[in-house]
Amino acid sequence: MSLTSFELGKLKIAGHVREELDRAGISAQSMRCNSGGLLTPGTARLTLTVNDRTAHLDLTAGEVEECEMLVAGETWYKIDAFIGQFAPLASRRGT
């Protein structure tokens, strides 16, 4: 059974986020990428916890599917801004 474009996009986004966190020197306590269900119908919710602070970013199914091969464009900018909000926390804690 092969993965759908949505599932491949979620995997690509998760890998991209881990790479960007490493590049920024941010150590995440946890990272989740959930989709569907009552809380996030038609979306993927990326949830990060850094230094006991949790935040989430919702991406539409279309945005996730566009990342099947490469995280780029508007979705890349959204993820970059999302990760950027954790950078001040990491530098204050010396991580």
C-alpha positions in Angstrom: 0.0 0.0 0.0 1.4 3.4 -1.0 1.2 6.6 1.0 -1.1 9.4 -0.1 0.2 12.8 -1.0 -1.1 14.1 2.3 0.7 11.4 4.3 3.9 12.0 2.3 3.6 15.7 2.9 3.2 15.3 6.6 6.4 13.2 6.7 8.3 15.7 4.6 7.1 18.6 6.9 8.1 16.7 10.0 11.6 16.1 8.6 11.9 19.7 7.5 10.9 20.9 11.0 13.4 18.7 12.7 16.1 20.0 10.3 15.2 23.6 10.9 15.1 23.2 14.7 18.6 21.6 14.6 19.8 24.4 12.4 18.5 27.0 14.8 19.9 25.2 17.8 16.5 24.6 19.3 15.9 21.5 21.3 12.3 20.4 21.2 10.8 18.4 24.0 8.2 17.0 21.6 6.9 17.4 18.1 3.6 16.0 16.7 1.9 16.3 13.4 -1.7 15.2 13.8 -4.4 15.3 11.2 -8.2 14.8 10.9 -10.5 14.1 13.8 -12.7 16.5 15.6 -10.0 19.1 16.4 -8.4 19.4 13.0 -10.8 18.4 10.2 -9.1 18.9 6.8 -5.9 20.1 8.3 -2.6 18.9 9.8 -1.7 20.4 13.1 2.0 20.7 13.9 2.5 20.9 17.6 5.9 21.8 19.2 6.9 21.9 22.8 10.1 23.8 23.6 11.2 24.7 27.2 7.7 23.7 28.5 6.0 26.0 26.0 3.6 24.4 23.5 2.3 26.0 20.4 0.7 24.7 17.2 0.4 25.6 13.5 -2.5 24.4 11.4 -1.9 23.7 7.8 -4.6 23.0 5.2 -4.7 19.7 3.4 -3.7 21.5 0.2 -0.6 23.0 1.9 0.4 19.6 3.2 -0.1 17.9 -0.1 2.0 20.5 -1.9 4.9 19.4 0.4 4.9 15.9 -0.9 8.3 16.3 -2.6 9.7 19.5 -1.1 8.6 22.0 1.6 8.6 25.3 -0.2 6.6 28.5 -0.9 4.1 29.9 1.5 4.1 26.7 3.6 7.9 27.0 4.1 7.4 30.7 5.3 4.6 29.7 7.7 6.8 26.9 9.2 9.8 29.3 9.4 7.8 31.9 11.3 6.4 29.2 13.6 9.8 27.9 14.5 11.1 31.5 14.9 8.8 32.1 17.8 10.8 29.5 19.8 14.3 31.0 19.0 14.1 33.6 21.8 13.2 30.9 24.3 16.1 28.8 23.3 18.6 31.6 23.6 17.3 32.7 27.0 17.7 29.2 28.4 21.2 28.7 26.8 20.1 25.7 24.6 
